[in-house]
């Protein structure tokens, strides 16, 4: 798919977001949509790591919660304007993830997942015990300035505005990721993922691109963390817990990590699923787990893959008749 077509689809998706904003009259439901979109960006970060490196992370909540703590501490210390703090957090997170990635991407398979889990849980314990800086287990409120990017805080915190900010951010992140993965860098990382030994044999360095993908994944997740902190105005150690990473990984698997919009679909389905369950929300994970097993058994490439196959199945008879007519 060309970038021009992706741009057209992105514009149509923007119009869909505006329609959702105008048609949703309930502030509570709009809040659920906003949370779903934020976790969709989180899932994109986990998904790009799985797709390009073939690695499963159980500790990506480190970058989700870490972004919230980063912006909270910078605003508390008043070292720089909030707008620069956003950039500083993402740059610092990307550099830190790249350096960590240089070490851990060398470890294959389940060992990589266990390493990410250990690093993430270390950050969780540190945040829970560093009471003087992070507020400990009670968490910390984020002191947003009266104006942000030239807009009054009261305007930005309206449910409809927050939803559109998250929606536009999701579209921009998706577009940038697709653009990056269509460059030579994307082709190199796919080659390394498919056969690392052969990639080395033909002269491709394998550690640097894999670490770069890990850093890209961390920055994407950090964007979701910053949006979440803006949405809630609060951050706690629970945002760093491994269970947050695990739930997001489930979203990626259910949606389909092989397709660009798979993680987005998985996140939105998860949150709508929880909202529709209503009184049965306490059993939501058991029900979602059952749905996950069904997806893995009957559609390993997720909901998006199943829909794509169904669509192609409906079109294939027509293509068959057209091919026969062409031969005649």
C-alpha positions, 0 to 999 in steps of 0.5 A: 500500500502506497503512502498516498493511499495511507494518507487518504485512509488516515484522512477518512479515519480523521473524519470518522473520529470527528463523527464519533465525537459529535454522535457520542452524547455521553461523557462516560462513553466518550471517556471509554473511547478515549481510554481505548484509543490511548491503549490502542497507541500502547498496543501499537508500540507492543505490536511493532516490536512483535512484528519487526523483531519477533519478540514478546515484551512483558514489561512495556508498562515500564515506558507507559508508566515511566512517561507519566512519572517523567512528565509529573516529576519534570512539572513538579520540579519546574525545570522547563515548560510543559511543552518541552517536557513532553519532548524531553520525556520521549527523547530520554525514553528513546535513548534509554530504551535504545541502550537497554535494547543493545543488551537485551535484544541479543537474548532470544525468545522467552528469555527476552520476555523474562528480562523485560518482565524483570526490568519492568517489575524493578521499575514498579518496586522503585516507584512504589518505594520512592515516596519522596519523589513519586508519592509511593503506592499512593501515586502522584497528581500531575500539576498541569499548567493553566495553558498547554500548547497555547490552549487553556487547561479547562478546554483541553480537559473536556471529554470531546477535546481529549478524545480528539487529541488521542484520536489524532495522536493515534493516526499520526503515530500509525502514519509515522510507523507505517512510513518508517516500516516502508523505508529500508530500515523496515526491510532490514529489520524484517530480514533480521527477524526472519533469518538473523544468521543469513543477515549477518552473512550478507553484512547486515548488522543485526543488533543495532536495528533490533535495538532501534525497533525496541526504542521505537516501540518504547517511544510509541508506548511513551506517547500513550503514557503521556496521553494517559497522564493528561487524561487522568491527571494522575500516575501510580505504580499500577501503571508500571505493573506487568499486568498492564503489559500483559493485557496490552499484549492480549489486545495485540494478539486478539487484533492481529499483530501482523496487520498495521491496524490489528493492535488498534482493533484489539484495544478498541474491542477490549474496551468496548467488550468490557463496557458492554459486559456491564454487571459481568465486568468482574468476570471480564478477564475470564470471558476475554481469555476465552475469546483469546483462546478462540482467536488463537485456535481459529484465527492466529492472525487475529480479528483483522486477519479473520475479517480480511479472509472473510472479505477475500472469500466473498470476492474470490468467486467473482475473481474466479468468473473474471479469470475464466472469462479472461481465458475464454 
